[in-house]
Amino acid sequence: MGKQLIALGVTGGIAAFKSAALCSELVKSGFEVRVLMTENAARFVTPLTFRTLSRNAVVTSLWELPQWQPEHVSLAQSAALFVTAPATANFIAKYACGIADDALTTFAATFNGPSAIAPAMNPEMWRHAACRENIAKLKSRGVTVIGPVSGHVACGADGEGRMSEVPEIMAAIRALLGERQ
């Protein structure tokens, strides 16, 4: 049996730097990783970083495909798991509402396997009623929510909203895939 394929979504939050460490850890753990980034994610961490760490092309656009086949469709058919880390309030809202307006959200609308998100945002955003409703909607559809945790966030606030650390996300991934620690 080949390596299990993880589709790693990266959205535009400062916690995107942790996604590079997550990508590296996934590869070290024997997974194949295919990264889909939003345009805003690429403002924090470059696609080259993820291409180097994953050893695979990085999808950043619906219009610039690395192969002839639409990446969101072919990847959705072969991925064992879809994980988005960080998952911003914007991505969470789009995912909950089925909005598919970029490569990552189009993939999310195409993928029907096990999914997880690792939210990362300002504590006030995390507590906002719309975000809470979107999280509840995703949970009701079977999406695993990893964190967030309490702590100091980049904007200077303290509270729940900080993205979980890589070991916690890895543990959740292994649990979702039924693997032993």
TORMIMAR-538753 format. One line per 10 residues: number of its first residue (from 1); for each residue x, y, z of C-alpha. Coordinates in nm, 3 decimals. Example, Ala and Ser with C-alpha at 12.3 -4.5 7.8 and 13.67 -1.06 7.14 Angstrom:
<dotors>
1	1.230,-0.450,0.780; 1.367,-0.106,0.714 $
</dotors>
This chain:
<dotors>
1	0.000,0.000,0.000; 0.128,0.347,-0.085; 0.151,0.648,0.137; -0.173,0.798,0.258; -0.241,1.132,0.094; -0.324,1.432,0.309; -0.469,1.744,0.146; -0.342,2.035,0.357; -0.531,2.361,0.324; -0.350,2.676,0.431 $
11	-0.540,3.002,0.476; -0.429,3.361,0.526; -0.352,3.399,0.893; -0.030,3.459,1.080; -0.049,3.100,1.209; 0.033,2.985,0.854; 0.395,2.958,0.968; 0.287,2.665,1.187; 0.148,2.496,0.878; 0.497,2.469,0.737 $
21	0.601,2.276,1.048; 0.286,2.061,1.017; 0.364,1.985,0.652; 0.718,1.885,0.745; 0.597,1.661,1.028; 0.341,1.493,0.804; 0.608,1.413,0.545; 0.847,1.285,0.816; 0.562,1.062,0.941; 0.530,0.897,0.601 $
31	0.233,1.081,0.451; 0.218,1.228,0.104; 0.113,1.591,0.139; -0.053,1.805,-0.125; -0.095,2.169,-0.024; -0.372,2.403,-0.136; -0.318,2.767,-0.037; -0.537,3.073,-0.053; -0.401,3.388,-0.211; -0.382,3.547,0.134 $
41	-0.193,3.249,0.279; 0.081,3.312,0.023; 0.127,3.658,0.177; 0.241,3.490,0.500; 0.430,3.182,0.375; 0.534,3.125,0.014; 0.421,2.834,-0.199; 0.791,2.753,-0.248; 0.817,2.674,0.123; 0.541,2.415,0.095 $
51	0.667,2.279,-0.238; 1.005,2.221,-0.078; 0.864,2.062,0.239; 0.600,1.846,0.066; 0.804,1.768,-0.245; 0.486,1.830,-0.445; 0.342,2.111,-0.653; 0.133,2.355,-0.452; -0.213,2.457,-0.570; -0.275,2.830,-0.534 $
61	-0.521,2.893,-0.815; -0.796,2.727,-1.012; -0.641,2.879,-1.323; -0.279,2.763,-1.299; -0.297,2.387,-1.278; 0.015,2.168,-1.248; -0.154,1.895,-1.457; -0.423,1.878,-1.725; -0.676,1.741,-1.478; -0.851,1.991,-1.249 $
71	-0.651,1.953,-0.927; -0.943,1.996,-0.689; -1.122,1.703,-0.854; -0.830,1.461,-0.888; -0.701,1.541,-0.540; -1.048,1.499,-0.388; -1.066,1.150,-0.537; -0.733,1.037,-0.388; -0.693,1.216,-0.053; -0.744,1.014,0.265 $
81	-0.796,1.328,0.474; -0.846,1.703,0.430; -0.697,1.925,0.700; -0.705,2.305,0.697; -0.455,2.470,0.930; -0.488,2.753,0.996; -0.859,2.784,0.933; -0.949,3.152,0.940; -1.296,3.284,1.022; -1.332,3.365,0.651 $
91	-1.252,3.011,0.540; -1.475,2.861,0.810; -1.767,3.076,0.691; -1.713,2.981,0.327; -1.672,2.612,0.414; -1.989,2.612,0.626; -2.189,2.783,0.351; -2.047,2.581,0.061; -1.889,2.882,-0.108; -1.635,2.768,-0.367 $
101	-1.457,3.075,-0.503; -1.089,2.973,-0.499; -0.882,2.653,-0.524; -0.906,2.568,-0.155; -1.280,2.626,-0.112; -1.352,2.451,-0.442; -1.156,2.151,-0.316; -1.349,2.166,0.013; -1.677,2.158,-0.182; -1.554,1.859,-0.384 $
111	-1.405,1.645,-0.105; -1.634,1.399,0.072; -1.390,1.219,0.304; -1.285,1.289,0.662; -1.203,1.655,0.725; -1.055,1.861,1.005; -0.990,2.228,1.069; -0.752,2.398,1.311; -0.907,2.742,1.368; -0.683,3.044,1.426 $
121	-0.813,3.394,1.482; -0.858,3.679,1.723; -1.048,3.567,2.037; -1.332,3.811,1.962; -1.371,3.661,1.615; -1.375,3.311,1.765; -1.651,3.412,2.008; -1.860,3.592,1.744; -2.206,3.440,1.698; -2.158,3.386,1.323 $
131	-1.834,3.196,1.379; -1.992,2.982,1.652; -2.283,2.900,1.418; -2.045,2.811,1.135; -1.841,2.585,1.364; -2.161,2.413,1.484; -2.269,2.361,1.122; -1.933,2.207,1.028; -1.933,1.981,1.335; -2.284,1.864,1.248 $
141	-2.146,1.758,0.909; -1.869,1.555,1.072; -1.580,1.801,1.040; -1.335,1.761,1.329; -1.240,2.089,1.496; -0.891,2.089,1.649; -0.869,2.373,1.900; -0.829,2.659,1.911; -0.641,2.701,2.237; -0.610,2.992,2.476 $
151	-0.304,3.208,2.466; -0.149,3.522,2.331; -0.236,3.586,1.965; -0.043,3.794,1.712; -0.271,4.099,1.738; -0.178,4.129,2.105; -0.497,3.987,2.254; -0.515,3.697,2.494; -0.783,3.428,2.491; -0.914,3.134,2.294 $
161	-0.832,3.167,1.925; -0.470,3.055,1.895; -0.409,2.766,1.655; -0.330,2.434,1.819; 0.032,2.323,1.811; 0.162,2.070,1.559; 0.172,1.769,1.800; -0.196,1.817,1.887; -0.291,1.846,1.519; -0.082,1.537,1.435 $
171	-0.257,1.339,1.712; -0.596,1.437,1.569; -0.486,1.339,1.217; -0.367,1.000,1.338; -0.694,0.947,1.527; -0.898,1.037,1.220; -0.700,0.791,1.011; -0.720,0.523,1.281; -0.344,0.507,1.333; -0.161,0.427,1.652 $
181	0.055,0.694,1.809 $
</dotors>
